[in-house]
Each structure stands twice: as C-alpha cells, then as structure tokens.
Amino acid sequence: MKTVVILGLLLVLCLPNSSFPASASSEREWTEPAQVQMGVPNGQEYVRCPSIAVDGYGNAVAVWLQGLSELSTWVSRFTKGSGWGIPVALDNATAPSRPDVACDQFGNAIAVWEHRDSLDIGAPTVVQASRYSSGWGWGPCLTISQGNGSASVPHIAVDATGNAMVVWVLSRGFNSSIWSNRYIVGAGWTESERVSTGGATFAGPEVAVDLTGDAIAVWTEGGTSTSAVLANRYANSVWGVPEIIGTGIYPKIAGDAAGDAVAAWTDVLDGTKSLLSSRFTPGVGWSTAVAIGEYAQIIPYEEGPSVAMSASGEAIIAWDQRVGEGEAAYQAVVSYSSADTPWSIPLMVGTPVEYVPSFPAVAIDSIGNAVVVWLNFNNSTLWGRSHTAGQGWGVPVLVSSNRNCSTTPRIAMDVSGNAIVLWLECDGNDSIIWTRSYAEVEPQPDIIVIEPDLSGIFHDLSLLRWVVVANFALAFASASLLIFLLLRGWNRSSGGPTGLRSDTHSGGPDSISSQGIHPKLIADNNGIRANGLVQDRHWPSRGISGPLRLTAKERILLHLLHFARYADSSEVPPELTQERIAEAAGIERRHFTQYVHPLEEDELIRERTSRVRGGVQKRRVYVLTEEGVRRSIGVRDRVWSATVRVRDASGIREVTVAEALLEARGSMSVLDILRESIETGVVDLTRSASSGREPAPVAVVDSSNGEEIDLMR
C-alpha cells in the first residue's frame, strides 16, 4: 500500500503546474503598525492618555481621552485575527481624565477614569467605570466613588475570573486619602472603602490582585522630601493595616495569582538617585528594600519604573538610568529577579539618548519571555527589544514607522508571549494612536511550482491520456492513504490486531469510560489515598462531563504545562520522565508510547535527553513545544474555572478548581483535585494539608497585566 501511495505522489509531481506547500516553522516577529483610531486634526480635538490591556486569548482593549474643551473617554477592542474594531465613546462628560483598563482571561474588561461634570477645574471629580461583557458589549457608565471630595488617579486590576479592585486618591482640601471599590462578578460594585489611615498628601496609588481576588495597594504619603512608600493588603474581604515599606516616590507593583508581589520606586540614597524594590510573600510579608541601581544615577519621574511579573515569580523592572556625569544622556535598562535570586546587574537595552529620559515599559509572560519598549526623544522614535526565555535578548528594533512619537508607550502581553504596544503620534496635523504587535505569525507556505518543458506535445492527444491516467492514479493513491490512516487509527484506539488493548471495555485506554478502578482505590477509605500518599494513578471511570472530562492525552499536556520552563534546561525535575508522566496522567506505562507518539507527531511535545535532578546519567524526558504550551493552556482554561466541592475545617463548600489548588498549598496537583472530585465527590483539604507530601509551587501570574494563570502544581 505504501508503494501505491508513493507512485501516486510521483505521478502528481509530473503534472503540469503542480504545486504544494513546503513546511516552515512559525516564529515571533513584529507585525506592521496599525491605527487604533483615525487621525484627529490638531486644534480641533486632542488625543491623550492611551492605555491597553489583553485577555487570555490575545485580544486587547485600548482606552484613551479625545476631545477639545470637552474630553470623552473612548475605547476600541482588538480581536486576534481580525484587528481593531470601531472606536466607541463611553463617557460624554465635560472633562474626564486619566483612564485605565484591565481584562480578565475570558475577554471581559473594565475601564475606569476621572469624571467632572463642569469645566470649572475647581469642581469635584468622581471615578466612573464601564464593563465590557464578552459577546454583549459595553455597559453603562457608573460612578463607583462615594463621599465628599474629589476622586482622582484611578488604577484597576482584575483577577482571572473577572473580579476587580480599583484604587484612587480622594482629596478633601489639604487632606487626602486612598480609597477603593471592588467589582464582584454576578453582584456588581460594592461600597467604597478606605485603604489608608493617614491624612497627608498622597500620590500614585497602584494595585495588583491574585487568583482569589485578594489585592495589594501601594502609594506615596508625605511631602516630596520626606515621602514614604506604603502598602496595604486586602484579604478575606477586608483591608489590613498600612505599613511603610520604604521611602521614596512613584511606586509601581506587579504580582502573581498566588499572592506574591514586587514593588519598585525611586528615592535618593546618600545623594544618589536610586531605584529600590521590595518583594511581598504571603505569610512572610515585605522584604527589606534593596537598591537595584546602587551605583547608578536613576532618574525619578512621574511615570516611575515599569514592573512586570511572570507565572513562576520572576520579576522584571525597566527604568531610566543616567549615563555619565551631569545631564548628559539617559539609558533604558532592565533587571531580573526571582524569589530565590537577587536582582541582576542592570542591562542597557538601547542607545543612550541625550538630555531626555526614554520612559521604558516592559511586559513578561508566564514562562519568562519579555518585551521592553522605550522612546528616543531626539528623533521621536519608538524602539523595542525582545527577550526569549533560555536564549537571552535580541537586537533593538525600530517599532514606530514615523518620527512623531510624543507619549510614554504602553505594553501588554498574553500568556503565550505575544505583546501589543500602544503609543501616540502627533505630526503637526493629526493625533493618531498606533499599535504594533510582537507575535507569532503563521508562516506563508513556500509554493513549489514545477513546469516541465512540454513544448511540442501540447497538440498531441497523448497528453490528454497522460492527464487522465495521472488523475486516476492520484485518486487511487488518496483512497489507499485514507484506508491506511483509518486502519492505523483503529489499531491505536482499540488495540486492534497489534494487541495494545489493555482491558475488556471498548474505546481503549484513552477513553475515560474504559479505565477500570484499581482494587486499592476501592479498598481505601475514600477511594483515592492511603497514608497520605497516592496509591493508584488510574483515572476514575465513572461518568464525567463538562470541563472535568479529560482524555489521557489532555492529562499529559496538563501535567507538562507546569514544567514548560524546563524545555531547554540542562537539568530537569523527575516529573518529566516517562514513569512520572504516566503516574500523573493516570495511565499504564505500557500504554505510554501509544499516547505520546501522536502528541509528538502533532508537534505538541518533543523527546530529548537531559540530566534528571537527583540522578547522574542523562535520561529521556518529554517537554512541551510552543504549540504544545498553547494547546495545554486551552485545556487548563477549561478546567480551572470548574466548580468542585471541598472539605476543610469549616465544613463542605463549593469552590473553583483554581481556588482549591491554592488552598491545598501545593500538597495536591490539579489532576489530584480533579481525580478526587470525580471519584468521591468531595476534595478533602484537611487530609491534603497533613499528607506529608512535599509542597509544589503554584505557578500563577498577575491577571491585571493580561497574563494567564498557570494552575499546575
């Protein structure tokens, strides 16, 4: 049969004008710049303060101010594969200001801004918000700040499921304070709550949220020469007591969904302007502030540094560093840190610019890929540079197509490492908001055209016979190939003549309903564990539907997703070996190749050799490809929002899989939680807390930056 197929393909090659694509690997690159809104003539309307956020699928929302004497809040939505939609005016108020926007993982978004009903600059302002519901559109503009005074400088962060926290400054005469309001999916906005306790001058409130909706806010309190950086944590539905984490101004914060966070700000140490940072760890608190640019002259400016955090807890900060003595030149620099490693030596990412800062912005994805962008005010251009996890930084790239950049760039990145940059250009005639993506572009196949020399035979009737024979051979070869693939698929799924069938049920081991329950599971008190250890890794066979239904291949992908960062590491954890993958996925080792081989053929996973932690010799291990990471994220998205019943000290209640994973504090994996929920109906968190199992890190990411949540153990 293979011979027939080959002969048929050879005949196709002989056909005139035959063509077919050559394989090519996709790569991430900068797309062409695109306009978010049409140019607005200067002098007629102003465009300013653009901001952007992305969801878990690479879609984005941009918000900005537009108008002349009466500014309005405008939004536009980017749909992956389709581009930017028509801009919509949310607020036709007299003088709104300072918009911000955040997205959840499902494509819902919330925009917030200042609102004033009068042109009088002394009139009070309020904070308003509008929510975009995926599939429905934008809702009404609601005032979410209450009380006397002027509410200003709102900032928003959204968790993965769409719950949001907004913070702002409320000014009453010479006294100011930090306030907040929380949006709860299905319930709406709550009442305003006070975050700070003092009555001094406040500036720069920023906020980050974790997976459960707990939040951390940071701000500046005091005068310019005696400013203190304060932080307060919102947990268990209540704000705590503010604490001073350092001295300085303009703090920024980023966090992951497990509750870890990194704050950075500028200060003067021994006469030198420096950048400082502190890390928050749940259960531990804030670390002592350290100077990242200890010997550098860092420029503090109103924008402050740019901070981002990955799913694994890696943090990256970008800021301006002064080069040389005096006001000679400024340089955009970045520095890395993790929970276990200090900040790296600052890396200069571009060419120093004379006299003016470059206002860099940075974003990072769940596995450590990053993009930083900055301005060159000498020629009004925007530049960018990408970092690939495990490989390092690429070369600087000119991002803007014109030399008219006039505002600080904004950047957002999805979980797959695709970034969208937003900036404003003014060329003297128009004000235009531009974007450009750094994303994986589907490769255009190379077309191979074979044009044999057929001169002299076109008038020969034998050519017609040749074409008829060739097409008949092609049809016969295609039918033979189809039969071959069908037989091969039957052998793989049912055991067939190759004897791979492992039980008496139909559907093979890949079918959930075909896998019997091991006697040890039935003998155990709750069918899952004995003495705190997993006694059997078979996946439950009882009826399963909805997001909890997983095939064996999906369970393999789900297990490998957590270890995506080790794709090219010289040393890997034992969880990437054949026996540990089979154990986690609940399959028998003799069927391992049966499931892995199709995943390799689909280029979702790859096999390589590496030294395994705790071992000496190199072994075969399996890791996800980039396409495998994307496919696994889709599986994970379907799972982590599912509802399961858990038992703890307070009794039995319903939570999401994501919340159950966090409450297990690493003693159970996602697959453990799903298995126990399916088999017994209740996940026992009291037993998992005392199981003695070595805690595994819950790798998650700040959804307010548009990055997805890695819910592996």
C-alpha positions in Angstrom: 0.0 0.0 0.0 2.9 2.4 0.8 4.3 1.7 -2.7 1.0 2.6 -4.3 0.9 5.9 -2.3 4.4 6.8 -3.3 3.7 6.0 -7.0 0.7 8.2 -6.9 2.6 11.1 -5.4 5.3 10.7 -8.0 2.7 10.9 -10.7 1.4 14.2 -9.2 4.9 15.6 -9.4 4.8 15.1 -13.2 1.6 17.0 -13.7 1.9 20.5 -15.2 1.7 23.4 -12.8 1.5 21.0 -9.8 2.1 22.9 -6.5 2.1 22.1 -2.8 3.4 23.8 0.4 6.7 23.3 1.9 6.8 23.0 5.7 8.0 26.0 7.6 8.2 26.8 11.3 6.4 29.8 12.7 8.3 32.5 14.6 7.5 35.5 16.6 8.2 38.9 14.9 6.9 42.5 14.8 3.8 43.0 12.7 3.0 46.1 10.7 1.9 49.2 12.7 -1.9 49.7 12.9 -4.1 52.7 13.8 -6.5 52.3 16.7 -8.4 55.4 15.7 -8.4 57.7 12.7 -6.3 60.8 12.9 -7.8 63.6 14.8 -6.8 67.1 13.4 -4.8 69.1 16.0 -6.6 72.2 17.2 -10.0 70.5 16.7 -9.6 67.7 19.2 -6.9 66.4 21.5 -6.0 62.7 21.9 -4.0 61.7 25.0 -3.5 59.3 27.9 -3.8 56.0 26.0 -3.8 52.7 27.9 -4.1 49.0 26.9 -4.8 45.5 28.4 -5.0 42.0 27.0 -7.1 38.9 27.9 -6.0 35.3 28.0 -6.5 34.7 24.2 -4.5 37.7 22.9 -7.5 40.0 22.4 -7.0 43.6 23.6 -8.8 46.7 24.8 -7.4 50.2 24.4 -8.8 53.3 26.2 -7.9 57.0 25.7 -9.2 60.5 26.0 -10.4 62.5 23.0 -11.9 65.9 22.5 -11.2 69.7 22.7 -12.8 71.6 25.5 -14.9 68.6 26.5 -12.9 65.4 26.6 -14.6 62.0 26.3 -13.4 58.5 27.2 -13.0 56.3 24.1 -12.4 52.6 23.7 -11.6 50.2 21.0 -11.3 46.4 21.0 -8.7 44.3 19.2 -9.8 40.8 18.2 -7.0 38.4 17.4 -7.1 37.5 13.7 -9.5 40.4 12.8 -7.8 43.6 14.1 -9.1 46.7 15.8 -12.8 47.5 15.9 -14.6 50.8 15.5 -13.8 53.2 18.5 -16.7 53.8 20.9 -17.2 56.9 23.2 -18.1 55.7 26.7 -18.4 59.0 28.5 -19.5 62.3 27.0 -18.6 64.1 30.2 -17.2 67.6 30.2 -13.7 66.7 31.4 -12.8 63.1 32.2 -9.2 62.3 32.8 -6.6 59.5 33.5 -8.3 56.4 32.1 -7.1 52.8 32.9 -8.3 49.4 31.8 -7.9 45.7 32.7 -9.1 42.4 31.2 -9.9 39.0 32.7 -9.0 35.7 31.0 -12.4 35.4 29.2 -12.3 38.6 27.3 -14.3 40.8 29.7 -12.8 44.2 30.5 -13.4 47.1 32.8 -12.4 50.7 32.1 -12.1 53.4 34.8 -11.5 57.2 34.6 -11.9 60.5 36.3 -15.2 62.3 35.6 -16.1 66.0 36.1 -19.5 67.5 35.2 -18.2 71.0 34.9 -15.4 72.8 33.0 -14.5 74.5 36.3 -11.2 73.0 37.3 -12.3 73.5 40.9 -15.4 71.3 40.6 -15.1 67.9 42.3 -14.3 64.8 40.3 -15.5 61.2 40.7 -14.3 57.8 39.5 -16.5 56.2 36.9 -16.4 52.7 35.4 -17.8 50.7 32.5 -17.6 47.0 32.0 -17.3 45.2 28.6 -19.0 41.8 28.6 -17.7 39.4 26.0 -20.3 38.9 23.4 -22.5 41.7 24.7 -20.5 44.9 24.6 -20.0 47.9 26.9 -22.3 48.5 29.8 -23.4 51.9 31.4 -21.0 54.3 33.0 -21.3 54.1 36.8 -19.9 56.3 39.5 -18.0 54.0 41.9 -16.5 56.6 44.3 -18.6 57.9 47.1 -18.2 60.6 49.7 -17.3 64.3 49.7 -14.1 65.5 47.9 -12.5 64.9 44.5 -11.6 61.3 43.5 -8.7 61.1 41.0 -5.9 58.9 39.6 -7.9 55.6 39.4 -6.0 52.4 38.9 -7.6 49.0 38.3 -6.6 45.3 38.5 -8.7 42.3 37.5 -8.3 38.7 38.6 -8.7 35.8 36.2 -12.4 35.3 36.7 -13.3 39.0 36.3 -13.5 40.3 39.9 -11.8 43.7 40.0 -10.2 46.1 42.5 -10.0 49.9 41.8 -8.0 52.3 44.0 -7.8 56.1 43.8 -6.9 59.3 45.7 -9.7 61.2 47.5 -8.8 64.8 48.2 -10.7 67.0 50.7 -8.9 70.4 50.9 -5.4 69.8 52.2 -6.1 66.2 53.3 -6.0 63.2 51.0 -6.6 59.5 51.5 -6.6 56.3 49.4 -9.9 54.6 48.7 -11.1 51.6 46.8 -14.1 49.8 45.4 -14.4 46.1 44.4 -16.4 44.6 41.5 -17.7 41.1 42.1 -18.9 39.0 39.1 -22.6 38.4 39.4 -23.1 41.0 42.1 -21.6 44.3 40.8 -19.8 47.1 42.6 -19.7 47.3 46.3 -19.4 50.4 48.6 -16.2 52.5 48.7 -13.7 51.5 51.4 -10.8 53.5 52.8 -7.4 51.9 52.3 -5.1 54.4 54.0 -5.3 55.8 57.6 -3.3 59.0 57.4 -4.3 62.5 56.3 -1.1 63.6 54.5 -0.6 64.2 50.8 -1.0 61.1 48.7 0.1 60.2 45.1 0.5 57.3 42.8 -1.9 54.5 44.1 -1.3 51.2 42.3 -2.9 47.8 42.9 -2.3 44.1 42.0 -4.7 41.2 42.6 -4.1 37.4 43.0 -6.2 34.5 41.8 -8.7 34.7 44.7 -9.2 38.4 44.3 -7.0 39.4 47.3 -5.2 42.6 46.5 -2.2 44.7 47.4 -2.1 48.5 47.0 0.9 50.8 47.2 1.1 54.6 47.3 3.2 57.6 48.4 2.5 59.5 51.5 4.0 62.8 52.7 6.0 65.7 51.1 8.5 65.4 48.3 11.5 65.5 50.6 10.0 63.2 53.3 7.9 60.8 51.3 7.2 57.3 52.5 6.1 54.3 50.3 3.2 52.4 52.0 1.4 49.2 51.2 -1.8 47.6 52.4 -3.2 44.1 51.7 -6.9 43.2 51.0 -7.5 39.7 52.2 -10.6 37.8 53.5 -12.7 40.7 52.2 -11.1 43.3 54.4 -8.2 45.8 54.1 -5.4 45.4 56.7 -3.3 48.0 58.4 -1.0 50.1 56.1 2.7 49.6 56.6 5.8 51.6 55.4 7.9 49.5 53.1 10.4 52.2 52.2 11.0 55.9 51.4 10.6 57.4 48.0 8.0 58.3 45.4 6.0 56.9 42.5 5.8 53.2 43.5 4.7 50.5 41.0 3.6 47.0 41.8 3.1 43.7 40.0 2.0 40.4 41.4 1.2 36.8 40.6 -2.0 34.9 41.3 -0.5 33.2 44.3 -0.2 36.5 46.1 3.5 37.2 45.7 4.2 40.8 44.6 7.1 43.1 43.7 7.0 46.9 44.3 9.6 49.3 43.0 10.0 53.1 43.4 12.6 55.8 43.2 14.5 57.5 46.1 17.7 59.4 46.9 20.3 57.4 48.8 23.4 59.3 50.0 22.8 62.0 47.4 22.4 59.5 44.6 19.1 58.9 42.9 18.4 55.2 43.0 15.7 52.6 42.2 14.6 50.5 45.1 12.5 47.3 45.3 10.8 45.1 47.9 9.1 41.7 47.5 6.0 40.5 49.3 5.5 36.9 50.2 2.2 35.7 51.7 2.8 34.5 55.3 6.1 36.3 55.4 5.4 39.9 54.5 7.6 42.5 52.8 11.3 42.1 52.4 13.8 44.9 53.3 14.0 47.3 50.4 17.1 47.0 48.3 18.7 49.4 45.8 18.8 47.8 42.4 20.8 50.5 40.8 23.1 51.1 43.8 25.8 53.0 41.9 23.7 54.3 39.0 22.1 57.7 38.9 18.4 56.8 38.3 16.0 59.5 37.3 12.8 59.6 39.3 9.9 60.9 37.2 6.2 60.9 37.4 5.8 57.7 35.4 8.0 55.8 37.7 9.6 52.4 36.8 7.7 49.7 34.8 7.3 46.4 36.7 6.0 43.0 35.5 5.9 39.5 37.0 5.7 36.1 35.4 3.8 33.0 36.5 6.9 31.4 38.1 7.5 34.5 40.2 10.2 36.1 38.0 10.1 39.9 38.1 11.5 42.4 35.6 11.8 46.1 36.1 12.6 48.7 33.4 13.6 52.3 34.2 15.7 55.2 33.0 19.4 55.4 34.1 21.5 58.4 33.7 24.8 57.7 31.9 27.9 59.7 32.8 28.1 62.9 34.8 25.6 65.7 34.8 22.5 65.5 32.4 24.5 64.1 29.5 22.4 61.1 28.5 19.7 58.7 29.6 19.5 54.9 29.0 16.7 52.4 29.3 17.8 49.5 31.5 16.2 46.3 32.8 16.9 44.0 35.7 15.6 40.4 36.6 14.8 38.8 40.0 13.0 35.8 41.4 12.0 34.6 44.8 15.4 32.8 45.2 17.7 35.1 43.3 18.6 38.8 43.8 18.2 41.5 41.2 20.6 41.1 38.2 23.1 43.8 37.1 21.1 46.4 35.1 21.3 45.7 31.3 21.3 48.5 28.9 18.7 47.7 26.2 19.3 50.5 23.7 21.5 53.5 22.8 21.8 56.4 25.3 19.7 59.4 24.5 20.9 63.0 25.2 19.0 65.2 27.7 15.7 63.4 27.9 14.5 60.2 29.6 13.2 57.3 27.5 10.2 56.2 29.6 10.6 52.4 29.1 7.7 49.9 29.5 8.1 46.2 30.0 5.9 43.1 30.0 6.6 39.4 30.7 4.7 36.2 30.0 4.2 33.0 32.1 7.5 31.3 31.1 9.8 34.3 31.1 9.6 35.8 27.6 9.7 39.6 27.8 9.5 42.7 25.6 10.7 46.2 26.6 9.9 49.4 24.6 11.2 52.9 25.0 11.2 56.3 23.4 14.1 58.1 21.7 13.0 61.7 22.0 16.0 63.0 20.0 14.3 61.8 16.8 10.8 61.0 18.3 11.0 57.2 17.5 9.9 54.2 19.5 12.2 51.2 19.9 11.7 47.7 21.2 13.7 44.6 22.2 12.5 41.1 23.0 13.8 38.5 25.4 13.4 34.8 24.8 13.4 32.5 27.8 16.6 30.4 27.8 18.2 32.3 25.0 18.5 36.0 26.0 17.9 39.4 24.4 17.5 40.0 20.8 18.7 43.2 19.0 16.9 46.6 19.3 14.1 47.1 16.7 12.5 50.3 15.4 8.9 49.9 16.4 7.4 53.1 15.1 7.2 53.8 11.4 7.2 57.6 11.8 9.3 60.1 13.8 6.4 61.6 15.7 6.1 59.7 18.9 5.1 62.0 21.7 3.9 60.0 24.7 5.0 57.3 27.0 4.4 53.8 25.4 2.2 51.2 26.9 2.6 47.5 26.6 0.6 44.4 27.4 1.4 40.7 26.9 -0.7 37.5 26.8 0.3 34.2 28.3 1.9 33.0 25.0 4.4 35.8 24.9 2.5 37.9 22.2 2.8 41.6 23.1 0.9 44.7 21.9 2.5 48.1 22.1 0.4 51.3 22.2 1.6 54.9 21.6 0.5 58.3 20.4 1.9 60.2 17.4 1.5 63.9 16.6 2.8 65.0 13.2 1.6 68.6 13.4 -1.6 67.8 11.6 -3.1 64.8 13.3 -3.0 63.0 16.6 -3.1 59.2 15.9 -3.0 56.3 18.3 -0.8 53.5 16.9 -0.3 49.9 17.9 2.1 47.2 16.9 2.2 43.5 17.9 5.2 41.3 18.6 3.5 37.9 17.9 3.8 34.6 16.3 2.9 34.9 12.7 1.6 31.9 10.7 4.2 31.2 8.1 3.3 31.6 4.5 4.0 28.3 2.7 6.5 28.3 0.0 4.9 27.3 -3.3 7.0 25.0 -5.4 6.0 25.3 -9.0 7.2 22.6 -11.4 6.8 23.5 -15.0 8.3 20.7 -17.2 9.1 21.5 -20.8 6.1 20.4 -22.6 6.8 22.2 -25.9 5.9 20.2 -28.9 3.4 17.9 -27.3 0.5 20.2 -26.4 -1.1 19.3 -29.8 -0.6 15.7 -29.2 -3.7 13.8 -28.0 -1.4 11.6 -25.9 -1.1 14.5 -23.4 -4.8 14.1 -22.6 -4.4 10.4 -21.9 -1.4 11.3 -19.6 -3.5 13.7 -17.6 -6.4 11.2 -17.3 -4.1 8.4 -16.1 -2.3 10.7 -13.6 -5.5 11.9 -12.1 -6.8 8.3 -11.8 -3.6 7.3 -10.0 -3.9 10.3 -7.7 -7.4 9.3 -6.7 -6.4 5.7 -6.1 -3.4 6.8 -4.0 -5.6 9.1 -1.9 -8.1 6.4 -1.3 -5.4 4.0 -0.3 -3.8 6.5 2.1 -7.2 7.2 3.7 -7.8 3.5 4.3 -4.3 3.1 5.7 -4.8 6.0 8.2 -8.2 4.7 9.2 -6.7 1.3 10.0 -3.9 2.8 11.9 -6.3 4.9 14.0 -8.4 1.8 14.8 -5.3 0.0 15.9 -4.2 2.9 18.1 -7.6 3.4 19.8 -8.8 -0.2 20.3 -5.8 -2.3 20.4 -6.8 -3.9 17.1 -4.5 -6.6 15.7 -1.5 -5.2 17.4 -2.6 -6.4 20.8 -2.4 -3.0 22.5 -5.8 -3.4 24.1 -5.5 -3.2 27.9 -9.0 -4.0 29.2 -12.3 -5.5 28.3 -14.0 -2.2 27.7 -14.3 -0.5 24.3 -12.6 2.7 23.5 -9.1 1.8 24.7 -7.1 3.4 27.5 -7.6 6.9 26.1 -11.2 6.8 26.8 -12.1 7.8 30.3 -15.0 5.4 30.5 -12.8 2.5 29.6 -10.5 2.5 32.6 -11.4 0.4 35.5 -10.9 1.3 39.1 -8.0 -0.4 40.8 -8.9 -2.5 43.8 -6.6 -0.5 46.0 -8.7 2.6 45.3 -11.9 0.9 46.3 -10.4 -0.5 49.5 -9.2 2.9 50.6 -11.5 4.9 52.9 -12.2 7.5 50.3 -11.0 5.7 47.2 -8.0 7.9 46.5 -5.3 7.9 49.1 -3.9 5.8 51.9 -1.4 7.1 54.5 -1.4 10.5 52.7 0.2 9.1 49.5 -1.3 8.4 46.1 -1.8 4.6 45.9 -3.0 4.3 42.4 -2.9 6.7 39.4 -5.7 5.3 37.3 -8.1 7.9 36.2 -11.7 7.4 37.6 -14.0 5.5 35.3 -17.3 6.9 36.5 -19.4 9.2 34.2 -17.7 12.5 33.7 -19.0 15.5 31.7 -18.2 19.2 31.2 -14.8 20.8 32.0 -13.7 17.9 34.2 -13.7 15.4 31.3 -10.1 14.9 30.2 -8.6 12.4 27.8 -5.3 10.8 28.7 -3.5 13.0 26.2 -5.0 16.1 27.7 -3.9 14.9 31.1 -0.4 14.5 29.8 -0.4 18.0 28.4 -1.9 19.4 31.6 0.9 17.8 33.6 3.7 19.0 31.3 2.4 22.6 31.2 3.7 23.4 34.7 7.2 22.3 33.6 7.3 24.3 30.4 10.1 26.4 31.7 12.4 23.4 31.6 12.0 22.9 27.9 15.7 23.7 27.2 17.2 23.3 30.7 20.3 21.2 31.2 18.8 19.7 34.4 15.1 18.9 34.7 12.8 17.6 37.5 11.9 13.9 37.6 8.3 14.8 36.7 9.3 14.9 33.1 10.4 11.3 32.9 8.2 8.6 31.4 7.2 6.9 34.7 6.3 10.2 36.4 4.3 11.4 33.4 2.4 8.1 33.3 1.8 8.3 37.0 0.5 11.9 36.9 -1.8 11.3 33.9 -3.2 8.1 35.3 -2.1 5.7 32.5 -0.3 2.5 32.5 3.4 2.7 31.4 2.9 0.0 28.7 0.5 2.4 27.0 2.8 5.5 27.4 4.1 5.4 23.8 0.6 4.9 22.5 -0.4 8.3 23.8 2.9 10.2 23.5 3.7 9.3 19.9 0.6 11.1 18.4 1.4 14.1 20.5 5.0 14.0 19.1 3.6 13.7 15.5 1.4 16.7 16.2 4.5 18.6 17.4 2.9 19.2 20.8 5.6 17.6 22.8 9.2 16.5 22.0 11.6 14.0 23.4 15.1 14.9 24.4 17.8 13.7 26.8 18.7 15.6 29.9 20.2 15.1 33.4 17.4 14.5 35.8 17.5 16.1 39.2 18.8 13.6 41.8 20.4 11.4 39.1 23.7 11.0 37.5 23.2 9.8 33.9 21.1 11.5 31.3 17.7 10.1 30.6 14.9 10.5 28.1 12.5 13.3 29.1 9.5 14.9 27.5 8.7 18.6 27.2 6.1 20.8 25.5 6.7 22.6 22.3 5.5 26.2 21.9 2.4 24.9 20.1 2.0 22.4 22.9 2.1 25.2 25.5 -0.8 26.9 23.7 -2.8 23.7 23.4 -2.2 22.9 27.0 -3.4 26.4 28.1 -6.7 25.7 26.3 -7.1 22.5 28.3 -6.2 24.3 31.5 -8.6 27.2 30.8 -11.4 24.7 30.6 -10.5 23.1 33.9 -9.6 25.9 36.4 -13.0 27.6 36.3 -14.9 24.4 37.0 -16.6 24.1 40.4 -15.7 21.3 42.9 -16.8 20.5 46.5 -14.1 20.7 49.1 -13.9 19.8 52.8 -11.9 21.8 55.3 -12.0 22.7 58.9 -15.1 24.9 58.3 -17.1 22.1 56.6 -18.0 21.3 53.0 -18.4 24.1 50.4 -18.1 24.8 46.7 -15.0 26.5 45.2 -13.3 26.6 41.8 -10.6 24.2 40.9 -8.2 27.2 41.0 -9.2 28.1 44.5 -9.0 24.5 45.7 -5.4 24.3 44.3 -4.4 27.4 46.2 -6.0 26.2 49.4 -4.1 22.9 49.1 -0.9 24.9 49.3 1.0 22.6 46.9 0.0 19.3 48.7 -2.2 18.4 45.7 -1.9 18.9 42.0 -4.7 19.9 39.6 -5.0 16.3 38.5 -5.2 15.1 42.1 -8.0 17.5 42.8 -9.9 16.5 39.7 -9.4 12.8 40.3 -10.7 13.0 43.9 -13.6 15.3 43.0 -14.8 12.8 40.3 -14.3 9.7 42.4 -15.6 10.8 45.8 -17.5 14.0 45.1 -15.5 15.9 47.7 -11.9 17.0 47.8 -10.6 16.6 51.3 -8.3 19.5 52.0 -7.8 18.6 55.7 -6.1 15.3 54.7 -4.0 17.0 52.0 -2.7 19.6 54.5 -1.2 16.8 56.6 -0.3 14.4 53.9 3.4 15.0 54.3 3.8 15.4 50.6 6.5 17.9 49.6 4.8 21.2 48.6 4.9 22.0 45.0 4.9 25.7 43.8 1.7 27.0 42.4 2.8 28.9 39.4 0.5 31.8 38.6 0.5 35.2 37.1 -0.9 38.7 37.5 -4.1 38.8 35.5 -4.2 42.6 35.7 -1.3 42.6 33.2 -3.2 40.4 30.9 -1.2 37.4 31.6 -2.7 33.9 32.1 -2.6 31.8 35.2 -0.6 28.6 35.3 -2.5 26.3 37.6 -0.1 23.4 37.7 1.2 22.1 40.9 
